[in-house]
Amino acid sequence: MYSNKLAEAFAQASETDKIELAHFLANNLDTAEQSKDGARVRDYVAAFDRFAAPRKGEQF
């Protein structure tokens, strides 16, 4: 069980959900040039996956 609800949500989210959130963040937080960069969106999705990785004592 996760102690962090966001990590748990990211662990259970589909790739499509994570990509949709990444696009939303890129469009609303990044500059116009960065928001259109596919690599930037992939960086966000990778960050979500790292955040969702189980920490010591947590399990999927």
Summary of the structure (lengths in Angstrom):
residues: 60
radius of gyration: 12.8
end to end distance: 6.6
largest distance: 40.5
contacts: 138
relative contact order: 0.23
helix: 70%
strand: 0%
